[in-house]
């Protein structure tokens, strides 16, 4: 274990991020978890930048990879054409 010094404002932001990630993941997060999360985000974004992908494409890729409740394959139903009134 090590101690790092951060400004009060930075600590407040880290604490908010701990709360956000705790709520998002459903498990208690630590400051170390948050720092690991930020490092992994930085490394993945750095890898994308190194591949020459622009920022708009990066945002699109991140949204494609994000899952949404109620939008899985089991939630799609085949359209019934009998109700078109023809």
N, CA, C and O of each residue as an XYZ file, in Angstrom:
344
protein
N       0.833     -1.180      0.000
C       0.000      0.000      0.000
C       0.879      1.247      0.000
O       1.965      1.267      0.581
N       0.390      2.263     -0.654
C       1.089      3.537     -0.719
C       0.101      4.658     -0.454
O      -1.112      4.474     -0.549
N       0.625      5.788     -0.131
C      -0.187      6.978      0.082
C       0.123      7.957     -1.037
O       1.282      8.180     -1.385
N      -0.934      8.539     -1.595
C      -0.738      9.583     -2.596
C      -1.461     10.837     -2.126
O      -2.502     10.755     -1.474
N      -0.911     11.990     -2.458
C      -1.523     13.254     -2.069
C      -2.308     13.786     -3.258
O      -1.808     13.843     -4.382
N      -3.547     14.175     -2.984
C      -4.391     14.779     -4.010
C      -5.077     15.994     -3.397
O      -5.244     16.078     -2.180
N      -5.464     16.918     -4.237
C      -6.185     18.101     -3.767
C      -7.578     17.687     -3.302
O      -8.096     16.644     -3.701
N      -8.172     18.516     -2.456
C      -9.502     18.208     -1.927
C     -10.531     18.070     -3.049
O     -11.405     17.204     -2.996
N     -10.422     18.918     -4.050
C     -11.354     18.852     -5.174
C     -11.229     17.542     -5.939
O     -12.227     16.967     -6.375
N      -9.992     17.076     -6.098
C      -9.748     15.803     -6.768
C     -10.304     14.657     -5.948
O     -10.890     13.722     -6.494
N     -10.122     14.727     -4.638
C     -10.657     13.695     -3.749
C     -12.179     13.659     -3.814
O     -12.774     12.581     -3.806
N     -12.806     14.812     -3.877
C     -14.257     14.877     -3.990
C     -14.729     14.213     -5.282
O     -15.702     13.459     -5.277
N     -14.040     14.493     -6.385
C     -14.402     13.879     -7.664
C     -14.197     12.366     -7.634
O     -15.024     11.615     -8.152
N     -13.101     11.919     -7.031
C     -12.857     10.481     -6.906
C     -13.936      9.817     -6.059
O     -14.392      8.717     -6.373
N     -14.340     10.483     -4.993
C     -15.378      9.941     -4.117
C     -16.702      9.821     -4.871
O     -17.411      8.825     -4.727
N     -17.033     10.827     -5.670
C     -18.253     10.764     -6.484
C     -18.170      9.612     -7.475
O     -19.159      8.919     -7.714
N     -16.995      9.409     -8.049
C     -16.814      8.316     -9.001
C     -16.915      6.959     -8.298
O     -17.440      6.005     -8.872
N     -16.421      6.865     -7.070
C     -16.571      5.637     -6.288
C     -18.057      5.337     -6.112
O     -18.489      4.200     -6.303
N     -18.830      6.343     -5.753
C     -20.274      6.165     -5.583
C     -20.965      5.776     -6.874
O     -21.812      4.882     -6.888
N     -20.607      6.444     -7.956
C     -21.212      6.143     -9.257
C     -20.925      4.708     -9.679
O     -21.833      3.983    -10.087
N     -19.666      4.299     -9.583
C     -19.300      2.940     -9.998
C     -19.872      1.887     -9.053
O     -20.191      0.780     -9.485
N     -20.006      2.219     -7.768
C     -20.648      1.304     -6.820
C     -22.093      1.071     -7.233
O     -22.571     -0.064     -7.238
N     -22.790      2.156     -7.581
C     -24.186      2.037     -8.017
C     -24.284      1.286     -9.343
O     -25.161      0.441     -9.524
N     -23.388      1.596    -10.256
C     -23.424      0.994    -11.592
C     -23.126     -0.509    -11.554
O     -23.773     -1.287    -12.255
N     -22.152     -0.915    -10.742
C     -21.753     -2.323    -10.712
C     -22.528     -3.138     -9.687
O     -22.588     -4.364     -9.787
N     -23.125     -2.465     -8.696
C     -23.859     -3.180     -7.665
C     -22.959     -3.797     -6.603
O     -23.416     -4.607     -5.797
N     -21.710     -3.428     -6.597
C     -20.797     -3.908     -5.553
C     -19.974     -2.741     -5.043
O     -19.763     -1.756     -5.750
N     -19.518     -2.861     -3.825
C     -18.750     -1.779     -3.204
C     -17.417     -1.609     -3.924
O     -16.674     -2.568     -4.131
N     -17.138     -0.382     -4.296
C     -15.905     -0.059     -4.989
C     -14.973      0.685     -4.034
O     -15.420      1.341     -3.093
N     -13.687      0.571     -4.292
C     -12.675      1.275     -3.507
C     -12.011      2.325     -4.397
O     -12.227      2.365     -5.608
N     -11.205      3.163     -3.772
C     -10.450      4.139     -4.561
C      -9.502      3.425     -5.527
O      -9.294      3.886     -6.649
N      -8.938      2.317     -5.097
C      -8.059      1.549     -5.976
C      -8.838      1.028     -7.188
O      -8.331      1.061     -8.310
N     -10.067      0.549     -6.969
C     -10.904      0.091     -8.080
C     -11.141      1.221     -9.078
O     -11.082      1.016    -10.290
N     -11.408      2.405     -8.558
C     -11.660      3.563     -9.426
C     -10.409      3.925    -10.212
O     -10.485      4.209    -11.407
N      -9.266      3.918     -9.549
C      -8.025      4.229    -10.263
C      -7.734      3.176    -11.335
O      -7.295      3.526    -12.431
N      -7.968      1.900    -11.042
C      -7.783      0.840    -12.036
C      -8.743      1.039    -13.209
O      -8.359      0.852    -14.363
N      -9.978      1.416    -12.918
C     -10.971      1.696    -13.960
C     -10.504      2.835    -14.865
O     -10.570      2.731    -16.090
N     -10.035      3.916    -14.256
C      -9.568      5.062    -15.045
C      -8.344      4.712    -15.881
O      -8.231      5.140    -17.030
N      -7.436      3.939    -15.312
C      -6.244      3.516    -16.057
C      -6.637      2.652    -17.241
O      -6.111      2.834    -18.340
N      -7.554      1.711    -17.036
C      -7.957      0.838    -18.143
C      -8.674      1.630    -19.233
O      -8.487      1.360    -20.419
N      -9.500      2.613    -18.837
C     -10.157      3.472    -19.836
C      -9.123      4.247    -20.641
O      -9.230      4.350    -21.863
N      -8.128      4.788    -19.959
C      -7.072      5.534    -20.627
C      -6.324      4.641    -21.608
O      -6.080      5.028    -22.750
N      -5.960      3.442    -21.156
C      -5.200      2.531    -22.015
C      -6.004      2.096    -23.232
O      -5.453      1.992    -24.328
N      -7.306      1.837    -23.057
C      -8.104      1.417    -24.212
C      -8.286      2.573    -25.191
O      -8.246      2.365    -26.403
N      -8.484      3.790    -24.681
C      -8.604      4.948    -25.560
C      -7.281      5.246    -26.255
O      -7.260      5.643    -27.420
N      -6.187      5.054    -25.543
C      -4.862      5.265    -26.132
C      -4.621      4.264    -27.260
O      -4.059      4.611    -28.299
N      -5.047      3.031    -27.048
C      -4.885      2.002    -28.075
C      -5.695      2.356    -29.320
O      -5.223      2.167    -30.441
N      -6.894      2.860    -29.133
C      -7.732      3.263    -30.265
C      -7.084      4.431    -30.999
O      -7.046      4.452    -32.230
N      -6.572      5.411    -30.239
C      -5.910      6.559    -30.873
C      -4.697      6.113    -31.676
O      -4.429      6.644    -32.754
N      -3.965      5.138    -31.150
C      -2.791      4.626    -31.852
C      -3.157      3.941    -33.156
O      -2.335      3.858    -34.069
N      -4.384      3.450    -33.248
C      -4.838      2.792    -34.471
C      -5.312      3.801    -35.516
O      -5.656      3.420    -36.635
N      -5.332      5.082    -35.156
C      -5.704      6.121    -36.101
C      -7.199      6.322    -36.252
O      -7.648      6.822    -37.283
N      -7.980      5.945    -35.249
C      -9.434      6.113    -35.314
C      -9.771      7.476    -34.717
O      -9.282      7.828    -33.643
N     -10.615      8.246    -35.422
C     -10.956      9.577    -34.935
C     -11.946      9.506    -33.764
O     -12.487      8.443    -33.459
N     -12.171     10.647    -33.119
C     -12.986     10.692    -31.895
C     -14.437     10.278    -32.150
O     -15.026      9.581    -31.324
N     -15.020     10.690    -33.269
C     -16.408     10.326    -33.569
C     -16.557      8.817    -33.720
O     -17.530      8.238    -33.237
N     -15.605      8.181    -34.381
C     -15.636      6.725    -34.538
C     -15.457      6.045    -33.192
O     -16.083      5.017    -32.931
N     -14.613      6.602    -32.336
C     -14.430      6.058    -30.990
C     -15.742      6.072    -30.216
O     -16.096      5.087    -29.568
N     -16.468      7.200    -30.284
C     -17.752      7.298    -29.577
C     -18.747      6.294    -30.131
O     -19.478      5.661    -29.369
N     -18.784      6.143    -31.447
C     -19.687      5.181    -32.069
C     -19.364      3.763    -31.612
O     -20.266      3.003    -31.259
N     -18.090      3.405    -31.617
C     -17.687      2.069    -31.187
C     -18.043      1.823    -29.727
O     -18.477      0.726    -29.376
N     -17.866      2.825    -28.872
C     -18.193      2.638    -27.456
C     -19.697      2.455    -27.268
O     -20.116      1.710    -26.382
N     -20.509      3.116    -28.078
C     -21.965      2.948    -27.967
C     -22.414      1.612    -28.531
O     -23.374      1.024    -28.033
N     -21.744      1.128    -29.553
C     -22.082     -0.178    -30.122
C     -21.804     -1.271    -29.102
O     -22.575     -2.224    -28.986
N     -20.707     -1.140    -28.361
C     -20.315     -2.162    -27.392
C     -21.154     -2.116    -26.126
O     -21.188     -3.092    -25.377
N     -21.839     -0.990    -25.869
C     -22.633     -0.838    -24.654
C     -23.950     -1.594    -24.808
O     -24.609     -1.502    -25.843
N     -24.325     -2.337    -23.779
C     -25.590     -3.064    -23.832
C     -26.685     -2.246    -23.154
O     -26.412     -1.432    -22.272
N     -27.909     -2.471    -23.571
C     -29.059     -1.773    -23.027
C     -30.107     -2.797    -22.606
O     -30.369     -3.746    -23.346
N     -30.709     -2.623    -21.432
C     -31.752     -3.565    -21.021
C     -32.955     -3.469    -21.957
O     -33.363     -2.373    -22.342
N     -33.511     -4.607    -22.316
C     -34.669     -4.636    -23.206
C     -34.308     -4.547    -24.670
O     -35.189     -4.351    -25.507
N     -33.032     -4.684    -25.004
C     -32.614     -4.575    -26.398
C     -31.800     -5.786    -26.816
O     -30.958     -5.692    -27.709
N     -32.043     -6.918    -26.181
C     -31.340     -8.142    -26.546
C     -32.085     -8.892    -27.637
O     -33.224     -8.553    -27.955
N     -31.460     -9.901    -28.209
C     -32.096    -10.662    -29.281
C     -33.435    -11.269    -28.872
O     -34.338    -11.412    -29.696
N     -33.555    -11.623    -27.596
C     -34.801    -12.229    -27.142
C     -35.944    -11.219    -27.057
O     -37.101    -11.613    -26.913
N     -35.635     -9.912    -27.144
C     -36.650     -8.880    -27.034
C     -37.251     -8.479    -28.388
O     -38.245     -7.753    -28.433
N     -36.659     -8.943    -29.476
C     -37.168     -8.595    -30.793
C     -38.196     -9.623    -31.245
O     -38.006    -10.828    -31.086
N     -39.284     -9.123    -31.809
C     -40.347    -10.007    -32.276
C     -40.535     -9.787    -33.775
O     -40.348     -8.681    -34.282
N     -40.897    -10.831    -34.456
C     -41.148    -10.719    -35.882
C     -42.422     -9.912    -36.110
O     -43.406    -10.071    -35.389
N     -42.394     -9.054    -37.109
C     -43.525     -8.182    -37.400
C     -44.690     -8.983    -37.965
O     -44.499     -9.857    -38.812
N     -45.901     -8.681    -37.491
C     -47.106     -9.328    -38.001
C     -47.679     -8.466    -39.118
O     -48.103     -7.338    -38.868
N     -47.699     -8.974    -40.332
C     -48.162     -8.205    -41.480
C     -49.675     -8.212    -41.640
O     -50.203     -7.484    -42.480
N     -50.393     -9.025    -40.846
C     -51.848     -9.094    -40.961
C     -52.520     -7.803    -40.526
O     -53.659     -7.557    -40.923
N     -51.875     -6.980    -39.739
C     -52.513     -5.772    -39.221
C     -52.265     -4.543    -40.099
O     -52.498     -3.425    -39.640
N     -51.804     -4.705    -41.337
C     -51.530     -3.564    -42.201
C     -52.787     -3.028    -42.879
O     -52.758     -1.926    -43.426
N     -53.878     -3.768    -42.858
C     -55.129     -3.312    -43.410
C     -55.279     -3.497    -44.905
O     -56.198     -2.930    -45.495
N     -54.421     -4.262    -45.534
C     -54.531     -4.475    -46.991
C     -55.576     -5.508    -47.320
O     -55.799     -5.810    -48.493
